[in-house]
Each structure stands twice: as structure tokens, then as C-alpha cells.
Amino acid sequence: MIPLDPVFIGLLLALIGLFLFGFLLVRRTLLSLREGYEDGQR
């Protein structure tokens, strides 16, 4: 077992949170873009 540093754990959690936030933001943007594109095709 490697000794886990609280600072390291905090950085890891922050990175994971940022990654999830970015992923959700990009997915929502792509979904809204696709909806707008389909509306424009009609």
C-alpha cells in the first residue's frame, strides 16, 4: 500500500469533478446542437 496524501486525494477528486463537469457540459452542448440542426433541416 502506498501512503495516501490528503493533498493528493483532494487534487484527484478535483480532477475527477472537473472531468465529469466538462463531459456533461460537452454532451449537453452536442445534444442541443443536434436538436437545432434537425430543426433547421425540417
For each residue, the residues with C-beta under 8 A, 3 or more apart:
1:
2:
3:
4: 8 9
5: 8 9
6: 9 10
7: 10 11
8: 4 5 11 12
9: 4 5 6 12 13
10: 6 7 13 14
11: 7 8 14 15
12: 8 9 15 16
13: 9 10 16 17
14: 10 11 17 18
15: 11 12 18 19
16: 12 13 19 20
17: 13 14 20 21
18: 14 15 21 22
19: 15 16 22 23
20: 16 17 23 24
21: 17 18 24 25
22: 18 19 25 26
23: 19 20 26 27
24: 20 21 27 28
25: 21 22 28 29
26: 22 23 29 30
27: 23 24 30 31
28: 24 25 31 32
29: 25 26 32 33
30: 26 27 33 34
31: 27 28 34 35
32: 28 29 35 36
33: 29 30 36 37
34: 30 31 37 38
35: 31 32 38 39
36: 32 33 39 40
37: 33 34 40 41
38: 34 35 41 42
39: 35 36 42
40: 36 37
41: 37 38
42: 38 39
